[in-house]
Amino acid sequence: MSAAGPSPVPPDILVTSRSLDEYCALFGLTRAGLAALPGPVLDCPGGAAGLAAEARELGCRVVAVDPAYALPLPTVTDRALAARAAMAAAMAARPRLSPSPRPYRSERYLRSWDRARRLFAADSAAHPQRYVAAELPRLPFADGSFALTLSGYLLFAYPELFGPERQLAALVELVRVTSADGEVRVQPLNDGYGRRCGHLDPLRYALGERRIASEVRRLPGAVDGRTLRVLVLRAADRRRRAALQVLM
């Protein structure tokens, strides 16, 4: 990130509006686990998600980071509306890559995005300090600031913007700002067409050389009956806290 601040998010990156329930399904989380965390959660990128607003009701503090937050709020919500339209079109054109009719019918799923977008707009206006304009691979936080770090639909979803070197730098940065007892969870491990990252093993080896332990955790049936793969990172010498075990 330059001294002038982050560049606004490129127009081809969707500003999505996912709900707390969707975050739990995608990252293998529970509401009880989030409530029991000993520190704040980082959501990077946060987009127009409802996570920060909904998690606050659980007593969990979430800090959302996105270069889009450098834009005026109406522009961010317009971008989120455009992403909603793009998701609707993608679900119609490529149903195999989209949530199946059960348990998330298309209309119901898109309505969850509408609610999340409204929650985001109200919460970011009321608590702007929880929404930080910044971009990977450099974040304006001290080492070990967060008990749990989540990064969805960015690093592997846009391989044309995040090549292997930039992915590595971003993952190392996410681990840096996460506590020694915490975890980083990243998903999906494929692009928008369902193509898996072809260099994941070398990437994990490079992380290991930097004393970052990694595993690919499988979440069977988390959203639509298909197995989800989540990359989980942590400092290699950290000790696990019982509070984080609740999330597993």
Secondary structure, DSSP 8 states (H G I E B T S, - for coil): --TT------TTS------HHHHHHHHT--HHHHHH-SS-EEESS-TT-SHHHHHHTTT--EEEE-GGGGS-HHHHHHHHHHHHHHHHHHHHH-GGGS--TTTS-HHHHHHHHHHHHHHHHHHHHH-GGGEE--BTTB-SS-TT-EEEEEEESSTTT-TTTS-HHHHHHHHHHHHHTEEEEEEEEEE-SB-TTS-B-TTHHHHHHHHHHTTEEEEEEEETTSSSSS-EEEEEEEETT----HHHHTT-
